[in-house]
Amino acid sequence: MAVLKRDAAPRDAKPGDAPSSPLARVMREFEDLVDRFETGLLRSLDDAGDASPAQLKGRHCDHVRREACRLAISDLSNQYACKHIRRSLDQAESAGKRVEEQLQSLSLSGSARDDDDLGSLHNGYFRLYSTELFDLLGQPAELRLGTLRFHRHCAAPETESLPHQQPPQPWVTVELALNHAFFVADSMETLPYHTFRLPTTPSLQNRGILSRKPEEGGAFPSFDSWLLFTFLGNGCIKLEVPIEMCADVYGGRLRGRENEEVLFWGFFVDDDVE
């Protein structure tokens, strides 16, 4: 079957063409695709040499037209799905960068943002976005990103604490869903060598925690699985995921790459909202 080249020149514009509505532009693009697919299909059938071009065209005209329409719809669907995904991811990234730049400005000026309390981070989850992953995977028309949730635990003392004793410290667990994979992390599992705590106010300091798959019996994976968080406030978080982790989840062209991080932006969704 003839393959449609995406860089083929579009049909010449007519002198009387005027700016049209988005729907009219889509319909014109659809008609162009149908014509080009139909020409390619007929040429392929002609190359088979079973009959004269006129007989071949007459015999298969309806079938070829239907197939050309199907291919055009599929092509347009993929194109516009990618455009929609790109637009959504770009908007999320721009919003995240604005929050980060605002926090950087406040930090440089010495004006801490004390009115943004992060104490309710465990009352919802973060929806994740990543233009970087989208591009690394070749801008697929279907892309399933993920969510991130924090849980804060407070240990109940078995006996009443004495005045000179420190109260039991809370600890944090994390749930990360990427595509169809699931990772968990527990701040207790890296003590006393590494401590992970949730901040109470926005900060440019990144905080790391080691993650694993729950189905692997508590064992950590052989690849890098440290998650780095930057809590920017305003319901926004920056997450850096090792590319080895992303390769384990998404595969494809990510396999074989290492010592890199893939950047995600997360936006908070309160449990009471949905």
C-alpha positions in Angstrom: 0.0 0.0 0.0 1.3 3.5 -0.8 2.5 5.4 2.3 1.3 9.0 2.7 4.2 11.4 3.2 3.4 14.0 5.8 5.7 16.5 4.2 3.9 16.4 0.9 2.9 19.8 -0.4 -0.7 20.8 0.2 -3.0 21.7 -2.7 -2.5 25.2 -4.0 -4.6 27.8 -2.4 -7.3 29.3 -4.6 -7.2 33.1 -5.3 -10.6 33.5 -3.7 -9.8 31.7 -0.5 -10.5 33.7 2.6 -9.8 33.2 6.3 -12.2 30.4 7.4 -13.5 28.9 10.6 -11.6 26.2 12.4 -14.2 23.6 11.3 -13.8 24.7 7.7 -10.0 24.3 8.0 -10.4 20.8 9.4 -12.8 19.8 6.7 -10.4 21.1 4.0 -7.6 19.2 5.6 -9.7 16.1 5.7 -10.6 16.4 2.0 -6.9 16.9 1.1 -5.9 13.8 3.1 -8.7 11.7 1.4 -7.6 12.8 -2.0 -3.9 12.0 -1.3 -4.7 8.6 0.3 -7.1 7.8 -2.6 -4.4 8.7 -5.2 -1.9 6.5 -3.4 -4.2 3.6 -3.1 -5.2 3.7 -6.7 -1.6 3.9 -7.7 -0.8 0.8 -5.6 -3.7 -1.1 -7.3 -2.5 0.1 -10.7 1.0 -1.2 -10.0 -0.5 -4.6 -9.5 -1.2 -4.7 -13.2 -4.4 -6.8 -13.1 -6.4 -4.5 -15.3 -6.3 -1.2 -17.1 -6.3 1.9 -14.9 -9.8 2.9 -16.0 -11.2 -0.6 -15.3 -9.3 -0.8 -12.0 -10.6 2.6 -10.9 -14.2 1.8 -11.8 -14.1 -1.6 -10.1 -12.6 -0.4 -6.8 -13.7 3.3 -6.7 -16.2 2.9 -3.8 -13.9 0.6 -1.8 -10.9 2.8 -2.3 -12.8 6.0 -1.3 -14.0 4.4 1.9 -10.5 3.2 2.8 -9.1 6.6 2.0 -11.7 8.2 4.3 -10.9 5.8 7.1 -7.1 6.5 6.8 -7.7 10.2 6.7 -9.9 10.1 9.9 -7.3 8.0 11.7 -4.5 10.4 10.6 -6.4 13.5 11.7 -7.4 11.9 15.0 -3.7 11.2 15.8 -2.6 14.6 14.8 -5.2 16.4 16.9 -4.8 14.1 19.8 -1.1 15.0 19.9 -1.9 18.7 19.6 -4.4 18.5 22.4 -1.9 16.6 24.7 0.9 19.1 23.8 -1.3 22.1 24.6 -2.4 20.6 28.0 1.1 19.7 29.0 2.5 23.1 27.9 -0.2 24.9 30.0 0.7 22.8 33.0 4.4 23.3 32.6 4.0 27.1 32.2 1.8 27.2 35.4 4.4 25.2 37.3 7.3 27.5 36.1 5.4 30.6 37.1 4.9 29.2 40.7 8.6 28.3 40.8 9.7 31.7 39.5 7.5 33.5 42.1 9.0 31.4 44.9 12.5 32.2 43.6 11.7 35.9 43.6 10.4 35.8 47.2 13.5 33.9 48.3 15.9 36.4 46.7 14.0 39.3 48.3 14.0 37.5 51.7 10.2 37.5 51.8 9.1 34.1 52.9 5.7 32.9 51.9 4.2 32.1 55.3 0.6 32.2 54.2 0.9 28.9 52.2 0.5 26.1 54.6 1.5 22.7 53.3 0.0 20.8 56.2 -2.9 19.5 54.1 -0.8 17.8 51.4 -2.1 14.4 52.6 -5.7 15.4 52.1 -5.5 14.9 48.3 -3.3 13.9 45.5 -1.2 15.5 42.8 -2.0 15.0 39.1 1.2 14.7 37.1 2.2 16.3 33.8 5.4 16.0 31.8 6.2 17.6 28.4 9.7 16.1 28.7 8.4 12.5 28.9 5.9 13.2 26.1 8.8 14.3 23.8 11.1 11.5 24.9 8.5 8.9 24.0 8.0 10.5 20.5 4.8 12.4 21.3 2.5 9.4 21.4 -1.2 10.0 20.7 -2.0 8.0 23.8 -0.1 8.9 26.9 -1.0 7.8 30.4 0.9 9.8 33.0 0.0 9.4 36.7 -0.7 10.6 40.2 1.2 11.1 43.4 -0.1 10.9 46.9 1.5 11.5 50.3 0.4 9.9 53.6 1.5 11.3 57.0 1.6 8.9 59.9 1.9 9.7 63.6 3.1 7.0 65.9 1.0 6.5 69.0 3.2 6.1 72.0 2.7 2.8 73.9 3.4 4.6 77.2 3.1 8.2 78.3 6.3 10.2 77.3 8.4 11.5 80.0 9.1 15.3 80.1 12.7 14.9 78.9 11.8 12.5 76.0 11.1 13.7 72.5 7.6 12.9 71.2 7.4 10.2 68.5 8.2 11.7 65.1 5.7 11.3 62.3 6.8 9.5 59.2 5.7 9.7 55.5 4.7 7.2 52.9 4.3 8.0 49.2 2.3 6.4 46.5 3.3 7.0 42.8 1.2 5.7 39.9 2.8 5.9 36.5 1.0 4.5 33.5 0.0 1.0 34.7 2.9 0.8 37.3 2.7 1.5 41.0 5.6 2.5 43.3 5.6 3.1 47.1 8.1 4.8 49.4 8.4 4.8 53.2 10.6 7.3 55.0 11.1 4.7 57.8 12.9 2.4 55.4 15.9 4.6 54.9 16.4 5.5 58.6 18.9 6.3 60.1 20.9 7.0 57.0 18.4 9.3 55.3 15.5 11.3 56.6 12.5 12.5 54.5 10.0 14.9 55.9 7.2 16.9 54.4 7.8 20.7 54.6 5.3 23.0 56.3 6.0 25.9 53.9 7.0 26.2 50.3 10.7 25.7 49.6 13.2 25.4 46.7 15.0 22.7 48.5 14.5 19.3 46.9 13.8 16.3 49.1 14.4 12.7 48.1 13.0 9.3 49.0 13.7 5.8 47.8 10.8 4.0 46.1 10.0 0.4 45.2 7.3 -1.7 43.7 5.0 -3.2 46.4 4.8 -6.5 44.7 8.5 -7.2 45.0 8.4 -8.1 48.7 10.1 -5.1 50.1 13.1 -5.3 47.8 14.3 -2.2 46.0 14.8 -2.3 42.2 18.2 -2.7 40.6 17.7 0.6 38.8 17.8 4.1 40.3 14.4 4.7 42.1 15.1 7.9 44.1 12.3 10.4 43.7 13.1 14.1 44.2 10.4 16.5 45.2 10.4 20.3 45.3 7.3 21.7 47.2 6.6 25.0 45.5 3.3 25.9 47.2 0.1 27.1 45.5 -0.8 23.5 45.0 2.2 22.8 42.8 5.0 20.3 43.2 8.0 19.5 41.0 9.0 15.9 40.7 12.2 14.4 39.2 12.0 10.7 38.3 15.1 8.7 37.2 14.9 7.9 33.5 15.6 4.2 34.4 12.3 4.2 36.3 10.5 5.7 33.4 12.1 3.1 31.1 10.9 0.3 33.3 7.3 1.7 33.1 7.2 3.0 29.5 10.0 1.1 27.7 10.6 2.1 24.1 13.3 4.6 23.3 13.9 5.2 27.0 15.6 1.8 27.5 19.3 1.9 27.9 19.4 5.5 29.2 20.7 6.3 32.7 22.0 9.1 34.9 19.1 11.4 33.8 16.0 12.6 35.5 12.6 13.2 33.8 10.8 16.3 35.0 7.1 16.2 36.1 4.9 19.0 37.4 2.2 18.0 39.8 -1.0 19.9 40.7 -2.9 19.3 43.9 -6.5 17.9 43.8 -8.3 17.9 47.1 -10.1 14.7 48.0 -13.3 16.8 48.7 -13.3 18.2 45.2 -13.9 15.0 43.3 
